[in-house]
Amino acid sequence: MRTGIQPGSFDPPTLAHLVIAHTALRYHHLDQIIWSVSRRPLGKDRGRTSIEDRLVVLQDVAATHRWLTVEATDARLIADLAQGHDVVVMGADKWHQLHDSRFYGEETKSEEAEASMAKALNRLPTCAVAPRNGLEVPPDMVLPVPNWVAKQSSSQAVSDATWMSLSAARQSNLWSEQR
């Protein structure tokens, strides 16, 4: 079975998340995509909602897509999350975070952090990267998603464009009080 893993906070899950996952599934001839939510994500403070609440909503989404599963993980690095999978699926913002040595050690660049980053990057499987406005991605890794996907974000889905959230997220009302 060929699998892809799409790490994220999914806070809330959006139409863009689902389109990215489905595009990766088809483009890379995968059998399954796993939405993986880290209990302690790098580069993010506490989420808008609890991980437990998000997992319930994500399971509701996955229940209607037989190729989609959901997991929570304690892993923090994408290279650790991606281990054992054929493809790691991400947005361009996550791609750029992968290349920031601060996430591999100290707050500032150091030889040790740079070496740790290089090791992690070498462990990655095939990368499928969805474009994001203004962020460059290596052409051989670009996932061919519709142009509107690059313009969506979970922050917008909470603040002023609730239509971007998947129906399971809207129905849960977890994000409605944050407007």
Steps between C-alpha positions, in 0.01 A plus 500: 500500500636843401441764764542871534505699821377858526607658829314805622304662777172496301371773731247506330518252212431679173397419149861572399628228738264248341582603141874481572457149646286377212734649239801330664308172509432512126824664384728262692283188453446451872251272671467702818568845643546544874425834659748512787453745786793555734417538866795742525546661157816692421461870440148523643373593840189348644235439235167676470331176608613192689658219304232263631221719360681535167550125474124445536435742212779350288360149559161628377670624183692174452181297543377635166828438313612135508854598391547740796600411857593709800762460771641695792873482559765613744752536216594858421733491200351435156780250432391299804131519403575397142707195588352189340280691253547537125412870482484790744239759405530861613443862415779730385508664844586164659761438225673823597481411870680173420796707380521721809775371728337659807256207502787253536678635802583840633311822431786625285688332219774268615705230336329240716150619403602516133634143516186379675287669233701341218457153654125553538459626143692198366251268674197647326309288249359656183364845583172631357484874565190709442577856387427790733486862388847652485697191605728321258508123474733278296314430173542123525317499835205722410164336547266611217212637705252764377624859537240590763658248742809722538280779630323311780606478863354368824540849651275646233251216547465607863507876460308603191447214256327221688397348166860377468450261792379149425136439589596272792698792648215746449247259649716443807483871592850468649626797303185714486559676832844621390364746246 
